Amino acid sequence: MKPEDLNANGTLFGGSLLRWIDEEAAIYAIVQLGNRRAVTKYMSEIEFVASAVQGDIIEMGLTATAFGRTSLTMRAQVRNVITGELILSIDKIVFVNLGEDGQPTPHGYTEITYDRDRIPTPESTTPESPRRPQP
Ligand SMILES: CC(C)(COP(=O)(O)OP(=O)(O)OC[C@H]1O[C@@H](n2cnc3c(N)ncnc32)[C@H](O)[C@@H]1OP(=O)(O)O)[C@@H](O)C(=O)NCCC(=O)NCCS
């Protein structure tokens, strides 16, 4: 936790935490669904249970709880590594797998992968969002 992550009370700014969770969930969804076009659709109730202060270290845990036809549902927990306290938990974060047309498209997966076998390759990067600058 750095100074820029604090609120006016001197404790963890909730907006920063939600940004980190959304970023982490996006990476998790991309790895699980093998598609960069995975977007946040829904987050269930969020309760900030405990806080953190400058210098604390926090850890985020995400687990896939359901594979739908076009969606992936995850659960998130954030803990304060220094105190061991639960800072926040979110029961449902839903990401939707999109096709090139921006519409929901079936991802075809039913189980979690613990490998990196679904990570999109450079070849699967579309011309509109190149991985590297084009010559
Ligand atoms: C993502 C988007 C294309 C989905 O469109 P949609 O019309 O809701 O699509 P669908 O009704 O076909 O639903 C797609 C999936 O989301 C699920 N879903 C839709 N609304 C949901 C909700 N409120 N809660 C949980 N899941 C939901 C559906 O069950 C479906 O999953 P399934 O195929 O696994 O059964 C559209 O809502 C969108 O563009 N939203 C903005 C996304 C975005 O920009 N996010 C960034 C943060 S703002």
The ligand as an SDF file (V2000), in Angstrom:
LIG
                    3D

 48 50  0  0  0  0  0  0  0  0999 V2000
  -21.3760   -7.7510  -22.0630 C   0  0  0  0  0  0  0  0  0  0  0  0
  -22.6110   -7.4750  -22.9330 C   0  0  0  0  0  0  0  0  0  0  0  0
  -22.2270   -7.5130  -24.4240 C   0  0  0  0  0  0  0  0  0  0  0  0
  -23.6100   -8.5930  -22.6190 C   0  0  0  0  0  0  0  0  0  0  0  0
  -24.7790   -8.3200  -23.2600 O   0  0  0  0  0  0  0  0  0  0  0  0
  -26.1360   -9.0320  -22.7730 P   0  0  0  0  0  0  0  0  0  0  0  0
  -27.2020   -8.5670  -23.6860 O   0  0  0  0  0  0  0  0  0  0  0  0
  -26.3100   -8.8890  -21.3100 O   0  0  0  0  0  0  0  0  0  0  0  0
  -25.8240  -10.5450  -23.1070 O   0  0  0  0  0  0  0  0  0  0  0  0
  -26.6360  -11.8200  -22.6960 P   0  0  0  0  0  0  0  0  0  0  0  0
  -27.9950  -11.5000  -22.1880 O   0  0  0  0  0  0  0  0  0  0  0  0
  -26.5030  -12.7560  -23.8830 O   0  0  0  0  0  0  0  0  0  0  0  0
  -25.8120  -12.4250  -21.4620 O   0  0  0  0  0  0  0  0  0  0  0  0
  -24.4870  -12.8360  -21.6310 C   0  0  0  0  0  0  0  0  0  0  0  0
  -24.0780  -13.6270  -20.4120 C   0  0  0  0  0  0  0  0  0  0  0  0
  -24.0580  -12.7870  -19.2700 O   0  0  0  0  0  0  0  0  0  0  0  0
  -24.8980  -13.3170  -18.2680 C   0  0  0  0  0  0  0  0  0  0  0  0
  -25.5350  -12.1970  -17.5810 N   0  0  0  0  0  0  0  0  0  0  0  0
  -26.2480  -11.2110  -18.1740 C   0  0  0  0  0  0  0  0  0  0  0  0
  -26.6760  -10.3520  -17.2230 N   0  0  0  0  0  0  0  0  0  0  0  0
  -26.2180  -10.8170  -16.0390 C   0  0  0  0  0  0  0  0  0  0  0  0
  -26.3310  -10.3480  -14.6980 C   0  0  0  0  0  0  0  0  0  0  0  0
  -27.0050   -9.2450  -14.3840 N   0  0  0  0  0  0  0  0  0  0  0  0
  -25.7320  -11.0720  -13.7520 N   0  0  0  0  0  0  0  0  0  0  0  0
  -25.0490  -12.1850  -14.0240 C   0  0  0  0  0  0  0  0  0  0  0  0
  -24.8890  -12.6780  -15.2860 N   0  0  0  0  0  0  0  0  0  0  0  0
  -25.4840  -11.9820  -16.2680 C   0  0  0  0  0  0  0  0  0  0  0  0
  -25.9220  -14.1790  -18.9870 C   0  0  0  0  0  0  0  0  0  0  0  0
  -26.4590  -15.1690  -18.1120 O   0  0  0  0  0  0  0  0  0  0  0  0
  -25.0600  -14.7570  -20.0880 C   0  0  0  0  0  0  0  0  0  0  0  0
  -24.2710  -15.8150  -19.5690 O   0  0  0  0  0  0  0  0  0  0  0  0
  -24.3470  -17.3280  -20.1750 P   0  0  0  0  0  0  0  0  0  0  0  0
  -24.2490  -17.2250  -21.6650 O   0  0  0  0  0  0  0  0  0  0  0  0
  -23.1330  -17.9950  -19.6040 O   0  0  0  0  0  0  0  0  0  0  0  0
  -25.6130  -17.9180  -19.6930 O   0  0  0  0  0  0  0  0  0  0  0  0
  -23.2350   -6.0820  -22.6460 C   0  0  0  0  0  0  0  0  0  0  0  0
  -23.9910   -6.1260  -21.4640 O   0  0  0  0  0  0  0  0  0  0  0  0
  -22.1820   -5.0160  -22.5040 C   0  0  0  0  0  0  0  0  0  0  0  0
  -21.5390   -4.6350  -23.4890 O   0  0  0  0  0  0  0  0  0  0  0  0
  -21.9890   -4.5460  -21.2710 N   0  0  0  0  0  0  0  0  0  0  0  0
  -20.8980   -3.5990  -20.9800 C   0  0  0  0  0  0  0  0  0  0  0  0
  -19.6350   -4.3850  -20.6020 C   0  0  0  0  0  0  0  0  0  0  0  0
  -18.5070   -3.4660  -20.2580 C   0  0  0  0  0  0  0  0  0  0  0  0
  -18.2140   -2.5190  -20.9740 O   0  0  0  0  0  0  0  0  0  0  0  0
  -17.8650   -3.7290  -19.1500 N   0  0  0  0  0  0  0  0  0  0  0  0
  -16.7590   -2.9000  -18.7110 C   0  0  0  0  0  0  0  0  0  0  0  0
  -17.0730   -2.2330  -17.4400 C   0  0  0  0  0  0  0  0  0  0  0  0
  -18.2810   -0.9680  -17.5940 S   0  0  0  0  0  0  0  0  0  0  0  0
  1  2  1  0
  2  3  1  0
  2  4  1  0
  2 36  1  0
  4  5  1  0
  5  6  1  0
  6  7  2  0
  6  8  1  0
  6  9  1  0
  9 10  1  0
 10 11  2  0
 10 12  1  0
 10 13  1  0
 13 14  1  0
 14 15  1  0
 15 16  1  0
 15 30  1  0
 16 17  1  0
 17 18  1  0
 17 28  1  0
 18 19  1  0
 18 27  1  0
 19 20  2  0
 20 21  1  0
 21 22  1  0
 21 27  2  0
 22 23  1  0
 22 24  2  0
 24 25  1  0
 25 26  2  0
 26 27  1  0
 28 29  1  0
 28 30  1  0
 30 31  1  0
 31 32  1  0
 32 33  2  0
 32 34  1  0
 32 35  1  0
 36 37  1  0
 36 38  1  0
 38 39  2  0
 38 40  1  0
 40 41  1  0
 41 42  1  0
 42 43  1  0
 43 44  2  0
 43 45  1  0
 45 46  1  0
 46 47  1  0
 47 48  1  0
M  END
$$$$
